[in-house]
Amino acid sequence: MQKGEHSRATQGAICALLVPCSSRKKVHPSLNARAVSLPILDQYCLETTWIERLHSLPVASRAGELYGGRGFQLALRASQISEAPLYAISAGLGLVAIERSIPAYGVTVSGKGPESIVARIDDRFDPASWWSAVSHGPYSTPMTHVFSDKDSGCVVMALSQSYARMLASSLDTLSNSVIARLRIVGANLKSILPSRVSPSLLPYDERLQAILPGTRADFSQRALLHFVQSGLEERPDGDAAAHRDWVISTLSRKKAPVQRQRQRLRDEDILALIQQHLPRTKGIGRLLRVLRDREGVACEQARFSRLYREATGEGGLV
């Protein structure tokens, strides 16, 4: 393939990329912009309160410059390769074009920390209703814009399980012609998403680790980047069935690395290890790899981020 051909092929094959936003923000949100500042209410009232709050928050930066973390950087790389517009799926703002200027905020639909919107609801959380509410907020792009009739290329969507639950009902309302253009990547999503979109699921699994190593948290973004880099280069005009077959064929030649059994430690023990390695290891991602690979410690990324902030004295989100 001659120089430039890869870009032209993928540009014709993809009209948009959609990925989860990142809990790591390069600008720390104020307390007023975090879920923990909201009162505990029924969900409808909380949705209304949050949308009203969004209108009063100051703009911080472009979305593409606000979100940190390896997963979002992988998505940015995929967008550059494909020359396709990138949208962040945000639990706080809806569907956000990365060129859009947005406020720094701290809202998530997963976990139980100070950014968890679930902790502010006094009854059972309805993720579909929450997504519908933020999708009508001041920073959200309508999903219909992404699936414009003017375009016929693929829309590649990376989802975590919590974000799949949030978007499941919206995806179920898409027309058959739109679903045929969807390619969805993520771990163990079939039981969460509506059966109508099952043909759009690309069957990536733990064997991706042998091709593009990373953490469980960035699995869907790694799968998206691999598909954009390789799948659409080899099958630029393929339909969903052809792309599924390509993923199956590619993974069949790989073996999942043997997972090392790691020990679970108390917060204070992990804090001590962070302090021990901080003088020689800079960067939250590198330090997490040291703890996992060299020290053999099991620590989820969100938990490690919290402990890292505590150890370094950083406030807000990282």
Residue pairs with C-beta under 8 A, 6 or more apart in sequence:
1 233
6 81
6 233
7 81
7 82
7 83
9 232
9 233
9 236
10 81
10 82
10 83
10 84
10 228
10 232
10 233
10 236
11 82
11 83
11 84
12 153
12 236
13 82
13 153
13 154
13 232
13 236
13 237
14 82
14 84
14 153
14 154
14 155
14 156
14 228
14 232
15 84
15 85
15 146
15 148
15 151
15 152
15 153
15 154
15 155
15 181
16 84
16 85
16 86
16 87
16 146
16 151
16 155
16 156
17 75
17 78
17 79
17 82
17 84
17 85
17 86
17 87
17 155
17 156
17 157
17 158
17 224
17 228
18 86
18 87
18 88
18 89
18 95
18 146
18 155
18 156
18 157
18 158
19 71
19 72
19 75
19 86
19 87
19 88
19 89
19 157
19 158
19 220
19 221
19 224
20 71
20 88
20 89
20 158
20 159
20 160
20 163
20 220
20 221
21 63
21 67
21 72
21 88
21 89
21 90
21 91
21 92
21 93
21 96
22 67
22 68
22 69
22 71
22 72
22 88
23 69
23 106
23 108
23 115
23 302
23 305
23 317
24 67
24 68
24 69
24 72
24 284
24 305
24 317
24 318
25 66
25 67
25 68
25 104
25 105
25 106
25 316
25 317
25 318
26 61
26 65
26 66
26 67
26 68
27 60
27 61
27 66
27 104
28 104
28 314
28 315
28 316
28 317
29 103
29 104
29 105
29 106
29 316
29 317
30 57
30 104
31 37
32 53
32 57
33 53
33 57
33 103
33 104
33 105
33 106
34 105
34 106
34 107
34 114
34 115
34 316
35 106
35 107
35 108
35 114
35 115
35 116
35 117
35 119
35 120
36 106
36 114
36 115
36 119
36 120
38 46
38 49
38 50
38 53
38 117
38 120
39 46
39 49
39 120
40 120
40 121
40 122
41 49
41 120
41 121
41 122
42 121
42 122
42 123
43 121
43 123
43 125
43 126
43 129
43 130
44 129
46 117
46 120
46 121
47 129
47 130
47 133
47 134
48 133
50 92
50 107
50 117
50 133
50 134
51 133
51 134
51 136
51 137
51 138
54 92
54 93
54 103
54 105
54 137
54 138
54 139
55 138
57 103
57 105
58 103
59 101
59 102
59 103
60 66
60 101
60 102
60 103
60 104
61 101
61 102
61 104
62 98
62 99
62 100
62 101
62 102
63 88
63 96
63 97
63 98
63 99
63 100
63 101
63 102
64 76
64 86
64 98
64 99
66 102
66 104
67 88
68 318
69 218
70 214
70 215
70 218
70 221
70 285
71 217
71 218
71 220
71 221
71 222
72 88
72 221
74 214
74 218
74 221
74 222
74 224
74 225
75 86
75 158
75 221
75 224
75 225
76 86
76 98
77 225
78 86
78 156
78 221
78 224
78 225
78 228
78 229
79 85
79 86
79 98
81 225
81 228
81 229
82 228
82 232
84 153
84 156
85 97
85 98
86 97
86 98
87 95
87 96
87 97
87 98
87 141
87 146
88 95
88 96
88 98
89 95
89 96
89 157
89 159
89 163
89 166
89 167
90 96
90 107
90 134
91 107
91 108
91 109
91 117
91 130
91 131
91 134
91 163
91 166
92 105
92 106
92 107
92 108
92 117
92 134
93 102
93 105
93 134
93 137
93 139
93 140
94 131
94 134
94 135
94 136
94 137
94 139
94 140
94 141
95 135
95 140
95 141
95 142
95 143
95 146
96 102
96 139
96 140
96 141
97 141
100 139
100 141
102 139
103 139
106 114
106 115
106 316
106 317
107 115
107 117
108 115
108 116
108 117
109 116
109 117
109 118
109 125
109 127
109 130
109 162
109 163
109 165
109 166
110 116
110 160
110 162
110 302
111 302
112 118
112 119
113 302
113 306
115 317
117 125
117 130
118 125
127 162
127 165
127 166
127 168
128 165
128 166
128 168
128 169
128 170
130 166
131 166
131 167
131 169
131 170
132 169
132 170
134 140
135 142
135 143
135 170
143 170
146 155
147 155
147 174
147 178
147 181
152 181
153 181
154 181
154 182
154 183
154 232
155 181
155 182
155 183
156 183
156 184
156 185
156 224
156 227
156 228
157 182
157 183
157 184
157 185
158 184
158 185
158 186
158 220
158 221
158 223
158 224
159 167
159 184
159 185
159 186
159 189
159 220
160 186
160 187
160 220
161 186
161 187
161 188
161 189
161 192
164 186
164 189
164 192
164 193
165 192
168 192
168 193
168 194
169 194
171 179
171 182
171 193
171 194
171 196
171 197
172 194
172 196
172 197
174 182
174 196
174 197
176 196
179 196
179 197
179 199
179 200
180 199
180 200
180 239
180 240
182 197
182 200
182 240
183 200
183 202
183 227
183 240
183 243
184 193
184 197
184 200
184 201
184 202
185 201
185 202
185 204
185 220
185 223
185 224
185 227
186 204
186 219
186 220
186 223
187 204
187 205
187 216
187 219
187 220
189 201
190 198
190 201
193 201
199 240
199 241
199 244
200 240
201 244
202 223
202 227
202 231
202 243
202 244
202 247
203 244
203 247
203 248
203 251
204 219
204 223
204 226
204 227
204 247
204 251
205 251
205 256
206 256
207 251
207 254
207 255
207 256
208 219
208 222
208 223
208 226
208 251
208 254
209 256
209 257
210 254
210 255
210 256
210 257
211 226
211 250
211 254
212 222
212 225
212 226
213 257
214 222
215 288
215 301
216 301
217 300
217 301
217 302
227 243
227 247
230 250
231 243
231 246
231 247
231 250
234 246
235 242
235 243
235 246
238 246
260 293
260 296
262 292
262 296
262 297
262 298
263 296
263 297
263 298
264 297
264 298
265 273
265 297
265 298
265 299
267 307
270 291
270 297
270 299
270 304
270 307
271 307
271 310
271 311
273 291
273 295
273 297
274 287
274 291
274 307
274 308
274 311
275 311
277 287
277 290
277 291
278 287
278 311
278 312
281 287
281 290
284 304
284 305
284 308
284 318
287 308
288 299
288 301
288 304
288 308
291 297
291 299
291 304
292 298
292 299
299 307
305 317
305 318
308 314
308 318
309 315
309 316
309 318
